[in-house]
Amino acid sequence: MNKLITDFLEYLEVERGRAILTVQNYDRYLKNFAYFAKENKIELPGKIDSELITKYRLNLNRSGISKNTQNYYLIALRSFLKFLNKKNIPTLAAEQIELAKNGERQITFLDSDELEELLNKPDLSTIQGIRDRAILDLFFSTGLRVSELCALKKEDINLERSEFSVKGKGGKVRVVFLDHEAKVSIERYLNHRHDKSDYLFISYGHTKADCGLRLAVSDPITPRSVQRMIHKYTLEAGITKHVTPHVLRHSFATDLLMSGADLRSVQSLLGHSSVTTTQIYTHVTDRHLQEVHVAFHGLRRRDNKETKENAPEEETELGPEDIKKEETL
């Protein structure tokens, strides 16, 4: 089993072009399954059956991990079984493994006021603050994943055209665009750079004891450093939400949809393979639907009522009996 898992991981990396991090995750998920199978005295793919899968799913569920994470383990296992079937190695059909039922995914995003508070926190009198503001502006302008942002090099960015290409998951390339704020922030940061690093965003070393200066190193900033930086500014801004780089990606997508962008365009800008993935953001249109309801529901009744209320009073034609009454009065 372990030899076949190694073959599968090499296939993912070489033939499918999957990212190293993805391969490492699959390695962890599948070795967890192989260990569980061995405990149940199953070491050959041909012995994997629905009974073992049921036990494995119970084991995952009782381990306390979320339904979403359980599905990562099951997706990796299904991919492995498909690989075995492709190699004509007898085993359980991947289609027999169903994913765990998940409730509707809730996403966190920043509203405009929270976003402004966050963006204004970096100290622009320091190189770190200038860098951090450029990172935050770039996240909101492009919806980049944190791994995509950290891998950017200076030559990747076209400031004149305010756009550039980025390689996302699965090696897929998409075009992203810079708004005015992001362009200004990046230009300001690059103008303050005096290092020779090719990377767009770099880490900064510790204080040098003899001169008290922080020296830039040529290593690119890491995703973990970006996460810590965003967490720091979130606390300073008094935002109670748990803000991560992906929350800024969510904010980018929801801002587009709330401003009237169509789902297919947002899908392309985010680099989603399927529009189904992008549909997690459609809940933000609820606010727009409420506005539509308020503006248009019962519109004909309201118009009717206003027409009647504003109409001039009609003069009533007096009949013979009315004339007699008036004469009497």
MOWOZI-V125155 format. One record per backbone hydrogen bond with DSSP energy under -0.5 kcal/mol. NH is the residue of the N-H (numbers start at 0). CO is the residue of the C=O. Records with the same first field share a line. If there is no record, write none. Layout:
NH->CO + CO
This chain:
4->0
5->1
6->2
7->3
8->4
9->5
10->6
11->7
12->8
13->9
14->10
15->10
17->11
22->18
23->19
24->20
25->21
26->22
27->23
28->24
29->25
30->26
31->27
32->28
33->29
34->30
35->31
36->32
37->33
38->34
39->35
40->37
41->36
46->43
47->44
52->48
53->49
54->50
55->51
56->52
57->53
58->54
59->55
60->56
61->57
62->58 + 59
63->60
64->59
69->65
70->66
71->67
72->68
73->69
74->70
75->71
76->72
77->73
78->74
79->75
80->76
81->77
82->78
83->79
84->80
85->81
86->82
87->84
88->83
89->87
91->44
95->92
96->93
97->95
114->110
115->111
116->112
117->113
118->114
119->115
120->117
123->121
125->122
129->125
130->126
131->127
132->128
133->129
134->130
135->131
136->132
137->133
138->134
139->135
140->136
141->137
142->138
148->144
149->145
150->146
151->148
153->197
155->152
156->152 + 153
157->162
158->156
161->157
162->157
163->175
165->173
167->165 + 171
170->167
171->168
173->165
175->163
177->161
182->178
183->179
184->180
185->181
186->182
187->183
188->184
189->185
190->186
191->187 + 188
192->189
199->151
200->151
202->218
204->214
207->212
208->206
210->207
211->207
214->205 + 212
216->202
220->200
225->221
226->222
227->223
228->224
229->225
230->226
231->227
232->228
233->229
234->230
235->231
236->232
237->234
238->233
239->237
242->240
246->243
247->243
248->244
249->245
250->246
251->247
252->248
253->249
254->250
255->251
256->252
257->253
258->254
259->256
260->255
265->261
266->262
267->263
268->264
269->265
270->266
271->266
276->273
277->273
278->274
279->276
280->277
281->278
283->280
284->281
285->282
286->283
287->283
288->284
289->285
290->286
291->287
292->288
293->289
294->290
295->291
296->292
298->295
301->297
302->298
303->299
304->300
305->301
306->302
307->303
308->304
309->305
310->306
322->318
323->319
324->320
325->321
326->322
327->323
328->324
